[in-house]
Each structure stands twice: as structure tokens, then as C-alpha cells.
């Protein structure tokens, strides 16, 4: 397993990991883009319509604003993901590491500071899917597909 791709000396498109990890990364980047745009432009920021958070409380407008702010940071990350996918593919392993850290923190924060919802938010389920997926993709993105076979 080659760990050098996490912090390559030069960024470029010379990705040596398994090809399918590139496509999974693109799917994650596109999901991140769509999610961020919903948080930015949906009237409720997706807080009620998607995350099932009751906004009919004092401070409901603040929740919507926080979701929009969150969407702006998600959009920046999605933009970085897309730049990496189209121009600097050898940084994909590093991006998977960042995704792992982000989704681990989401899960931890969900336990430490739970949010009361009226249903199960898709993001809560997505966190439990993306984290193990990103761990697997990190492994295959730093494993060289050209590694010599033993035998």
C-alpha cells in the first residue's frame, strides 16, 4: 500500500489508485454540490423540508440562516472536490481523508449536541453510509493498481 499519495509533492492528474475510487469521489462531490445548493437556496434551507427540524419555534429563522451558512461552506468544499476531480486527481486520497474527518465529526457532534427532529433526516443516514464508504475508498485510492502481484 502506497501512503505517499496523501500528501504528494506535486498536485496533478497522475492518480495511481483504483479508477473506481475516482468515480465514487465524483459522486460524493456532486452530492455535496446539490446538498449545499439546497441549504443555500431552499426557502427553509432544507431544515424542515429535508432534515425534519421544527421551525415553528422562537429562533426558527436563525436555524434557516445557519443552514444557509453551512451550505456556503459545503459549496466551497464541493468546489474544491470538483477542482480536484477534474485537475488534481492525485489529491483524491487527501480529499477522502478530509471526508472521513468531516463525517466522523458530524457523527460525534450528533451524539454530543443532538438536534430534535420530527423524523429521520437523510443526512443522519448519509453520515453512516459515507463514513465507511470513504474509509474503503481511501484504502483503494492509496493502493496502487499497478502493484506487483506476489505468487
Protein Blocks (a to p, Z undefined) as FASTA:
>chain_A
ZZklmmgfbdcfkdfbdfklmmmmmmmmmmmmmmmmmmmmgmnlommmmnopafkbghkl
mmmmmmmmmmmmmmmmmmmmmmmmmmmmmlmmmmmmmmmmmmmmmmmmmmmmccddfbdc
fklmmmmmmmmmmmmmmmmmmpcfkbcceZZ
